[in-house]
Amino acid sequence: MSVHDELATVQRCLDDLMRSVGRLEKQLGSGSLELRRVRSDTNHLRESLALLRETAVTSAGPAKRPDLVTISDTPYDVSLWVDTDDEGLGARDRRAPDPARPPPRRPGAPRPLPEWTTWPLVRNPLRPNPSTAAA
């Protein structure tokens, strides 16, 4: 079947649904919330089918391939990237920190402890003391 035939079939089914909902409204009355929801949903279906029919008519032609864009191999103008950052590297006029050198200290920040400073060890109650376990 063609798209036109399918849309016509859906339109006939939707018309049958609209007639059935109308008969239900006559039998049950249009005051119930559920019936109003069904009526609203059928109206939305009718509007959606009309939109689908409009788009199907305009796109019924053969599938058109998008135009290809050629990208030249010549380098880009450097002035395009004057004020940009390289992703992951930062700004061009700054360098990444050297891992061998500590970062500079901020004014007013506490001094770091010397390397020879050791903190008292806290005994773990779950592990035996190594000095008493060897005995």
BAPATI-709909 format. One record per atom (N, C-alpha, C): x, y, z; atom name. Coordinates in pm, whole numbers, plus 50000, padded with zeros to 5 digits. Layout:
<recs>
+-------+-------+-------+------+
|    xx |    yy |    zz | atom |
+-------+-------+-------+------+
|     X |     Y |     Z |   CA |
...
+-------+-------+-------+------+
</recs>
This chain:
<recs>
+-------+-------+-------+------+
|    xx |    yy |    zz | atom |
+-------+-------+-------+------+
| 50082 | 49881 | 50000 |    N |
| 50000 | 50000 | 50000 |   CA |
| 50087 | 50125 | 50000 |    C |
| 50036 | 50228 | 49939 |    N |
| 50108 | 50354 | 49938 |   CA |
| 50078 | 50431 | 50066 |    C |
| 50152 | 50536 | 50086 |    N |
| 50132 | 50619 | 50204 |   CA |
| 49994 | 50682 | 50201 |    C |
| 49950 | 50721 | 50081 |    N |
| 49817 | 50782 | 50068 |   CA |
| 49708 | 50684 | 50109 |    C |
| 49721 | 50558 | 50067 |    N |
| 49622 | 50456 | 50104 |   CA |
| 49622 | 50431 | 50254 |    C |
| 49739 | 50425 | 50315 |    N |
| 49749 | 50404 | 50460 |   CA |
| 49684 | 50519 | 50537 |    C |
| 49710 | 50641 | 50492 |    N |
| 49650 | 50756 | 50560 |   CA |
| 49498 | 50757 | 50545 |    C |
| 49449 | 50715 | 50430 |    N |
| 49305 | 50708 | 50409 |   CA |
| 49243 | 50603 | 50500 |    C |
| 49311 | 50489 | 50518 |    N |
| 49262 | 50384 | 50607 |   CA |
| 49257 | 50433 | 50751 |    C |
| 49362 | 50502 | 50794 |    N |
| 49365 | 50556 | 50930 |   CA |
| 49255 | 50660 | 50948 |    C |
| 49231 | 50742 | 50847 |    N |
| 49125 | 50842 | 50856 |   CA |
| 48988 | 50777 | 50871 |    C |
| 48962 | 50668 | 50795 |    N |
| 48834 | 50597 | 50808 |   CA |
| 48819 | 50538 | 50948 |    C |
| 48925 | 50479 | 51001 |    N |
| 48919 | 50421 | 51137 |   CA |
| 48895 | 50531 | 51240 |    C |
| 48958 | 50644 | 51220 |    N |
| 48940 | 50756 | 51314 |   CA |
| 48797 | 50810 | 51306 |    C |
| 48740 | 50815 | 51186 |    N |
| 48600 | 50858 | 51172 |   CA |
| 48507 | 50761 | 51244 |    C |
| 48534 | 50630 | 51231 |    N |
| 48453 | 50531 | 51303 |   CA |
| 48465 | 50550 | 51453 |    C |
| 48585 | 50579 | 51501 |    N |
| 48607 | 50602 | 51644 |   CA |
| 48529 | 50724 | 51691 |    C |
| 48531 | 50830 | 51612 |    N |
| 48458 | 50952 | 51648 |   CA |
| 48307 | 50924 | 51658 |    C |
| 48253 | 50846 | 51562 |    N |
| 48111 | 50812 | 51566 |   CA |
| 48079 | 50727 | 51689 |    C |
| 48167 | 50633 | 51722 |    N |
| 48143 | 50546 | 51838 |   CA |
| 48148 | 50627 | 51967 |    C |
| 48241 | 50719 | 51978 |    N |
| 48248 | 50803 | 52097 |   CA |
| 48123 | 50890 | 52107 |    C |
| 48073 | 50939 | 51995 |    N |
| 47950 | 51018 | 51995 |   CA |
| 47831 | 50937 | 52045 |    C |
| 47821 | 50809 | 52000 |    N |
| 47711 | 50723 | 52048 |   CA |
| 47724 | 50696 | 52197 |    C |
| 47847 | 50675 | 52244 |    N |
| 47869 | 50654 | 52388 |   CA |
| 47826 | 50776 | 52469 |    C |
| 47855 | 50894 | 52416 |    N |
| 47816 | 51017 | 52485 |   CA |
| 47664 | 51028 | 52496 |    C |
| 47593 | 50985 | 52391 |    N |
| 47448 | 50990 | 52395 |   CA |
| 47393 | 50891 | 52498 |    C |
| 47457 | 50774 | 52508 |    N |
| 47407 | 50671 | 52600 |   CA |
| 47444 | 50701 | 52746 |    C |
| 47569 | 50745 | 52769 |    N |
| 47618 | 50763 | 52905 |   CA |
| 47611 | 50907 | 52953 |    C |
| 47595 | 50997 | 52862 |    N |
| 47599 | 51138 | 52899 |   CA |
| 47743 | 51189 | 52890 |    C |
| 47760 | 51315 | 52861 |    N |
| 47895 | 51369 | 52839 |   CA |
| 47955 | 51428 | 52965 |    C |
| 47894 | 51401 | 53081 |    N |
| 47942 | 51463 | 53205 |   CA |
| 48057 | 51390 | 53271 |    C |
| 48080 | 51262 | 53237 |    N |
| 48185 | 51188 | 53309 |   CA |
| 48323 | 51231 | 53262 |    C |
| 48416 | 51228 | 53355 |    N |
| 48553 | 51270 | 53325 |   CA |
| 48619 | 51177 | 53225 |    C |
| 48594 | 51047 | 53239 |    N |
| 48657 | 50950 | 53149 |   CA |
| 48612 | 50971 | 53005 |    C |
| 48485 | 50998 | 52986 |    N |
| 48433 | 51018 | 52851 |   CA |
| 48486 | 51148 | 52790 |    C |
| 48499 | 51250 | 52873 |    N |
| 48559 | 51375 | 52823 |   CA |
| 48704 | 51353 | 52782 |    C |
| 48776 | 51268 | 52857 |    N |
| 48915 | 51237 | 52820 |   CA |
| 48920 | 51163 | 52686 |    C |
| 48830 | 51068 | 52667 |    N |
| 48827 | 50993 | 52541 |   CA |
| 48795 | 51087 | 52426 |    C |
| 48699 | 51178 | 52445 |    N |
| 48665 | 51276 | 52341 |   CA |
| 48786 | 51365 | 52311 |    C |
| 48855 | 51409 | 52415 |    N |
| 48974 | 51493 | 52396 |   CA |
| 49083 | 51416 | 52322 |    C |
| 49102 | 51289 | 52358 |    N |
| 49205 | 51209 | 52290 |   CA |
| 49171 | 51187 | 52144 |    C |
| 49046 | 51164 | 52112 |    N |
| 49009 | 51146 | 51971 |   CA |
| 49028 | 51276 | 51893 |    C |
| 49001 | 51389 | 51956 |    N |
| 49026 | 51517 | 51888 |   CA |
| 49175 | 51538 | 51864 |    C |
| 49257 | 51499 | 51961 |    N |
| 49402 | 51510 | 51943 |   CA |
| 49449 | 51418 | 51831 |    C |
| 49393 | 51298 | 51824 |    N |
| 49429 | 51207 | 51715 |   CA |
| 49393 | 51267 | 51579 |    C |
| 49277 | 51330 | 51571 |    N |
| 49235 | 51390 | 51444 |   CA |
| 49332 | 51502 | 51403 |    C |
| 49371 | 51586 | 51500 |    N |
| 49466 | 51694 | 51470 |   CA |
| 49603 | 51638 | 51430 |    C |
| 49646 | 51534 | 51500 |    N |
| 49777 | 51475 | 51468 |   CA |
| 49776 | 51411 | 51330 |    C |
| 49667 | 51347 | 51295 |    N |
| 49657 | 51286 | 51162 |   CA |
| 49658 | 51394 | 51054 |    C |
| 49594 | 51507 | 51079 |    N |
| 49596 | 51616 | 50981 |   CA |
| 49738 | 51668 | 50962 |    C |
| 49813 | 51681 | 51073 |    N |
| 49953 | 51724 | 51061 |   CA |
| 50037 | 51621 | 50988 |    C |
| 50012 | 51494 | 51017 |    N |
| 50087 | 51388 | 50949 |   CA |
| 50057 | 51387 | 50801 |    C |
| 49933 | 51411 | 50764 |    N |
| 49895 | 51413 | 50623 |   CA |
| 49966 | 51529 | 50552 |    C |
| 49976 | 51645 | 50618 |    N |
| 50045 | 51759 | 50556 |   CA |
| 50193 | 51728 | 50534 |    C |
| 50258 | 51669 | 50632 |    N |
| 50401 | 51638 | 50616 |   CA |
| 50422 | 51526 | 50517 |    C |
| 50328 | 51431 | 50508 |    N |
| 50343 | 51321 | 50413 |   CA |
| 50329 | 51371 | 50269 |    C |
| 50244 | 51471 | 50248 |    N |
| 50227 | 51525 | 50113 |   CA |
| 50353 | 51599 | 50070 |    C |
| 50414 | 51675 | 50161 |    N |
| 50533 | 51751 | 50123 |   CA |
| 50656 | 51663 | 50110 |    C |
| 50663 | 51553 | 50185 |    N |
| 50782 | 51469 | 50178 |   CA |
| 50759 | 51343 | 50097 |    C |
| 50654 | 51339 | 50015 |    N |
| 50623 | 51220 | 49938 |   CA |
| 50720 | 51200 | 49822 |    C |
| 50796 | 51302 | 49788 |    N |
| 50891 | 51291 | 49678 |   CA |
| 51005 | 51197 | 49714 |    C |
| 51094 | 51172 | 49619 |    N |
| 51206 | 51083 | 49648 |   CA |
| 51295 | 51140 | 49759 |    C |
| 51356 | 51052 | 49835 |    N |
| 51442 | 51096 | 49945 |   CA |
| 51561 | 51174 | 49890 |    C |
| 51577 | 51294 | 49938 |    N |
| 51683 | 51380 | 49888 |   CA |
| 51803 | 51371 | 49981 |    C |
| 51918 | 51345 | 49925 |    N |
| 52039 | 51337 | 50004 |   CA |
| 52086 | 51478 | 50037 |    C |
| 52140 | 51496 | 50156 |    N |
| 52191 | 51630 | 50189 |   CA |
| 52314 | 51663 | 50105 |    C |
| 52331 | 51791 | 50079 |    N |
| 52447 | 51834 | 50002 |   CA |
| 52574 | 51810 | 50081 |    C |
| 52676 | 51761 | 50014 |    N |
| 52804 | 51736 | 50080 |   CA |
| 52883 | 51866 | 50086 |    C |
| 52952 | 51885 | 50196 |    N |
| 53034 | 52003 | 50214 |   CA |
| 53179 | 51959 | 50208 |    C |
| 53255 | 52022 | 50120 |    N |
| 53397 | 51986 | 50112 |   CA |
| 53475 | 52073 | 50210 |    C |
| 53570 | 52011 | 50275 |    N |
| 53656 | 52081 | 50371 |   CA |
| 53796 | 52084 | 50311 |    C |
| 53847 | 52203 | 50298 |    N |
| 53978 | 52216 | 50234 |   CA |
| 54088 | 52169 | 50329 |    C |
| 54201 | 52132 | 50271 |    N |
| 54316 | 52086 | 50349 |   CA |
| 54407 | 52200 | 50392 |    C |
| 54376 | 52321 | 50350 |    N |
| 54460 | 52434 | 50388 |   CA |
| 54437 | 52465 | 50536 |    C |
| 54541 | 52508 | 50605 |    N |
| 54526 | 52537 | 50748 |   CA |
| 54433 | 52658 | 50769 |    C |
| 54366 | 52657 | 50883 |    N |
| 54276 | 52767 | 50917 |   CA |
| 54356 | 52890 | 50959 |    C |
| 54291 | 53003 | 50955 |    N |
| 54353 | 53128 | 50997 |   CA |
| 54377 | 53121 | 51148 |    C |
| 54497 | 53151 | 51194 |    N |
| 54534 | 53143 | 51334 |   CA |
| 54459 | 53247 | 51416 |    C |
| 54417 | 53356 | 51357 |    N |
| 54348 | 53460 | 51431 |   CA |
| 54211 | 53414 | 51482 |    C |
| 54161 | 53303 | 51432 |    N |
| 54034 | 53250 | 51481 |   CA |
| 54044 | 53203 | 51626 |    C |
| 54165 | 53163 | 51668 |    N |
| 54183 | 53105 | 51800 |   CA |
| 54266 | 53194 | 51892 |    C |
| 54257 | 53324 | 51877 |    N |
| 54339 | 53414 | 51957 |   CA |
| 54303 | 53407 | 52105 |    C |
| 54176 | 53412 | 52140 |    N |
| 54133 | 53416 | 52280 |   CA |
| 54070 | 53285 | 52327 |    C |
| 54112 | 53174 | 52272 |    N |
| 54050 | 53047 | 52308 |   CA |
| 54142 | 52965 | 52396 |    C |
| 54085 | 52868 | 52465 |    N |
| 54162 | 52773 | 52545 |   CA |
| 54164 | 52639 | 52474 |    C |
| 54277 | 52570 | 52483 |    N |
| 54284 | 52435 | 52431 |   CA |
| 54219 | 52343 | 52533 |    C |
| 54132 | 52258 | 52486 |    N |
| 54058 | 52173 | 52579 |   CA |
| 54154 | 52082 | 52654 |    C |
| 54149 | 52091 | 52786 |    N |
| 54233 | 52008 | 52870 |   CA |
| 54371 | 52067 | 52895 |    C |
| 54410 | 52169 | 52821 |    N |
| 54544 | 52225 | 52837 |   CA |
| 54541 | 52364 | 52897 |    C |
| 54430 | 52432 | 52890 |    N |
| 54422 | 52566 | 52944 |   CA |
| 54456 | 52671 | 52840 |    C |
| 54478 | 52790 | 52888 |    N |
| 54507 | 52902 | 52798 |   CA |
| 54647 | 52888 | 52740 |    C |
| 54669 | 52954 | 52627 |    N |
| 54796 | 52941 | 52558 |   CA |
| 54913 | 53006 | 52633 |    C |
| 54884 | 53112 | 52710 |    N |
| 54993 | 53182 | 52776 |   CA |
| 55027 | 53123 | 52912 |    C |
| 54959 | 53016 | 52954 |    N |
| 54988 | 52952 | 53082 |   CA |
| 55035 | 52810 | 53058 |    C |
| 55112 | 52759 | 53152 |    N |
| 55161 | 52622 | 53141 |   CA |
| 55093 | 52535 | 53246 |    C |
| 55091 | 52408 | 53219 |    N |
| 55038 | 52314 | 53317 |   CA |
| 55133 | 52308 | 53435 |    C |
| 55085 | 52282 | 53556 |    N |
| 55175 | 52278 | 53671 |   CA |
| 55272 | 52160 | 53661 |    C |
| 55393 | 52184 | 53709 |    N |
| 55497 | 52081 | 53710 |   CA |
| 55473 | 51992 | 53832 |    C |
| 55454 | 51861 | 53814 |    N |
| 55426 | 51776 | 53929 |   CA |
| 55543 | 51766 | 54026 |    C |
| 55665 | 51797 | 53982 |    N |
| 55782 | 51788 | 54070 |   CA |
| 55791 | 51908 | 54164 |    C |
| 55729 | 52019 | 54128 |    N |
| 55734 | 52139 | 54211 |   CA |
| 55602 | 52157 | 54282 |    C |
| 55605 | 52190 | 54409 |    N |
| 55479 | 52214 | 54480 |   CA |
| 55415 | 52344 | 54431 |    C |
| 55285 | 52354 | 54442 |    N |
| 55219 | 52477 | 54397 |   CA |
| 55258 | 52593 | 54488 |    C |
| 55256 | 52715 | 54437 |    N |
| 55293 | 52829 | 54520 |   CA |
| 55193 | 52847 | 54634 |    C |
| 55245 | 52894 | 54747 |    N |
| 55163 | 52912 | 54866 |   CA |
| 55084 | 53041 | 54855 |    C |
| 54955 | 53035 | 54891 |    N |
| 54873 | 53154 | 54891 |   CA |
| 54912 | 53239 | 55012 |    C |
| 54901 | 53369 | 55001 |    N |
| 54931 | 53454 | 55118 |   CA |
| 54831 | 53424 | 55229 |    C |
| 54882 | 53406 | 55349 |    N |
| 54798 | 53379 | 55464 |   CA |
| 54765 | 53232 | 55483 |    C |
| 54807 | 53146 | 55392 |    N |
| 54779 | 53003 | 55406 |   CA |
| 54877 | 52944 | 55507 |    C |
| 54838 | 52839 | 55580 |    N |
| 54930 | 52780 | 55677 |   CA |
| 55047 | 52713 | 55607 |    C |
| 55159 | 52713 | 55674 |    N |
| 55278 | 52650 | 55616 |   CA |
| 55261 | 52499 | 55615 |    C |
| 55310 | 52434 | 55512 |    N |
| 55303 | 52288 | 55511 |   CA |
| 55401 | 52230 | 55614 |    C |
| 55369 | 52114 | 55665 |    N |
| 55457 | 52047 | 55761 |   CA |
| 55580 | 51995 | 55690 |    C |
| 55696 | 51995 | 55757 |    N |
| 55814 | 51938 | 55693 |   CA |
| 55796 | 51788 | 55670 |    C |
| 55874 | 51736 | 55575 |    N |
| 55861 | 51595 | 55540 |   CA |
| 55900 | 51504 | 55655 |    C |
| 55991 | 51546 | 55744 |    N |
| 56038 | 51458 | 55851 |   CA |
| 55939 | 51447 | 55965 |    C |
| 55832 | 51532 | 55962 |    N |
| 55733 | 51526 | 56069 |   CA |
| 55650 | 51400 | 56054 |    C |
| 55637 | 51326 | 56163 |    N |
| 55552 | 51207 | 56159 |   CA |
| 55439 | 51226 | 56258 |    C |
| 55327 | 51180 | 56222 |    N |
| 55211 | 51189 | 56309 |   CA |
| 55207 | 51065 | 56396 |    C |
| 55160 | 51075 | 56520 |    N |
| 55151 | 50955 | 56603 |   CA |
| 55054 | 50856 | 56540 |    C |
| 55093 | 50732 | 56545 |    N |
| 55011 | 50628 | 56485 |   CA |
| 54894 | 50597 | 56576 |    C |
| 54780 | 50578 | 56518 |    N |
| 54661 | 50540 | 56593 |   CA |
| 54649 | 50389 | 56583 |    C |
| 54634 | 50325 | 56695 |    N |
| 54628 | 50179 | 56698 |   CA |
| 54492 | 50135 | 56645 |    C |
| 54495 | 50040 | 56553 |    N |
| 54373 | 49983 | 56497 |   CA |
| 54333 | 49864 | 56583 |    C |
| 54215 | 49866 | 56645 |    N |
| 54178 | 49754 | 56732 |   CA |
| 54151 | 49625 | 56655 |    C |
| 54131 | 49634 | 56525 |    N |
| 54103 | 49513 | 56447 |   CA |
| 54229 | 49441 | 56403 |    C |
| 54341 | 49510 | 56403 |    N |
| 54468 | 49446 | 56363 |   CA |
| 54556 | 49432 | 56485 |    C |
| 54626 | 49324 | 56496 |    N |
| 54715 | 49308 | 56612 |   CA |
| 54833 | 49404 | 56603 |    C |
| 54885 | 49440 | 56716 |    N |
| 55001 | 49527 | 56722 |   CA |
| 55121 | 49450 | 56670 |    C |
| 55196 | 49501 | 56570 |    N |
| 55307 | 49426 | 56513 |   CA |
| 55416 | 49398 | 56615 |    C |
| 55437 | 49486 | 56712 |    N |
| 55544 | 49462 | 56809 |   CA |
| 55508 | 49349 | 56904 |    C |
| 55379 | 49331 | 56937 |    N |
| 55340 | 49224 | 57028 |   CA |
| 55310 | 49095 | 56954 |    C |
| 55280 | 49103 | 56827 |    N |
| 55248 | 48982 | 56752 |   CA |
| 55372 | 48900 | 56723 |    C |
| 55488 | 48964 | 56712 |    N |
| 55611 | 48892 | 56681 |   CA |
| 55660 | 48813 | 56802 |    C |
| 55624 | 48850 | 56924 |    N |
| 55674 | 48787 | 57044 |   CA |
| 55611 | 48655 | 57073 |    C |
+-------+-------+-------+------+
</recs>
